[in-house]
Amino acid sequence: MKKIVLAYSGGLDTSCAITWLKDKGWDVIAFMADVGQGEDFEKIKKRALKTGAKKVFVINMQKEFVTDYIFPAIKAGAIYENKYLLATALSRPLIAKHQVKVAHKEGAKAIAHGCTGKGNDQVRFEVTTQLLDPKLEIVAPVRIWEFKTRNQEIDYAKKKKIPIDVTKKSPYSIDINLYGRSIECGVLEDPWKEPPEEIYLMTKNPLKVPNKPTYVTLEFKKGIPVKVNGKSYGPIKLLKKLNTLGGANGVGRVDMIENRLVGIKSREIYENPAGTIIYTAHKELESLVLDRETLHYKQAISQKYAELTYYGLWETPLKKQLDAQIDKTQEKVTGTIRLKLFKGNCVVVGRKSKYSLYKEELATYGEKDKFDQKLAEGFIRLWSMPFQGE
């Protein structure tokens, strides 16, 4: 039998996929990626084996996720459509990369996933796989199998004695990792409806958080956050710390109509307290230390970087070229930003850096002013000259 490596979550789709692939003649190897979703992996592993998987791999890639995917995106300032901090999108090329590695290790000829034909994740998994090893066959059961509804999948699971809890179904589709959380479906499919409070997990209701603001200082070194309130943290603990601080103050909620790669618009809800704090601080620090032309030009790079990430093009030459360019811009993005977290808002209230380009003697209107205002007249004449008529 040919071997296939299935990206397995333990849910209904991928559990049915193990049996379905076996029935199609595949020897199934289940692969689980630990990106901080907080699952009981031992329990899920046993479920996969009981369902019929020959082997199960569980790989902890949390640190790699932060250092090699989240931090580069932060340095790039990558935000898709000015709202989405890409928490889910960033995890997909990482998962796909390790899935390919497992396939190579096991001598598998194919990989499989449980993504639907409507979403972005199918593109991210498959494009990454094709870029890393175009010889691997890709099987997407949900796109081709005979089940049209969830109830049909449940009937199949019962018939095949697949061990899975199907007694209650949340109306929402949720993805979570150590960086953030995404929620869709259910009542959220009506763009006029306000999101019910029950959907949120990482953030408290801004109406019910403390009436006293929380102040946070965030220190960066070459574009990477390294200290919170003066204390050094490793990559994973830093994100967890900021998620706790931000979530307790209702910071990090996003409600957006998003343009999916496949061509449809979808309503997405995101929670990303840590990302909101880091991006807000990082952008402000760049404003302090980058010259005007670099700062303005980087805005276009940021948008392109976000699109490449969202579109599943993480392993492409252009994305790697942008990384090199972005790293150059981050050489002096070192300093400390002070933020105020209050009832869902994250506001910068202080900034400092040894590389600051802000000069009080030029900006002030007080006695320390050294700006020669008489020079402005000639500057304005030269500036307007190309646009003046005869």
Buried (B, 14 or more C-beta within 10 A) or exposed (E): EEBBBBBBBBBBBBBBBBBBBBEEEBBBBBBBBBBBBEBEBEEBBBBBBBBBBBBBBBBEBBEBBBBBBBBBBBBBBBBBEEEBBBBBBBBBBBBBBBBBBBBEEBEBBBBBBBBBEEBBBBBBBBBBBBBBEEEBEBBBBBEEBEBEEEEEBBEBBEEBEBEBEBEEEEEBEBBBBBBBBBBBEBBBEEEEEEBEEEBBEBBBEBEEBEEEBBBBBBBBEEBBBBBBEEEEBEBBEBBBBBBEBBBBBBBBBBBBEBEBBEEEEBBBBBBBBBBBBBBBBBBBBBBBBBEEEEBEBBEEBBBBBBBBBBBBBBBBEEBEEBBEEBBEBBEBBBBBBBBBBBBBBBEBEEBBBEEEEEEEEEEEEEEEEEEEEEEEEEEEEEEEEEEEEE
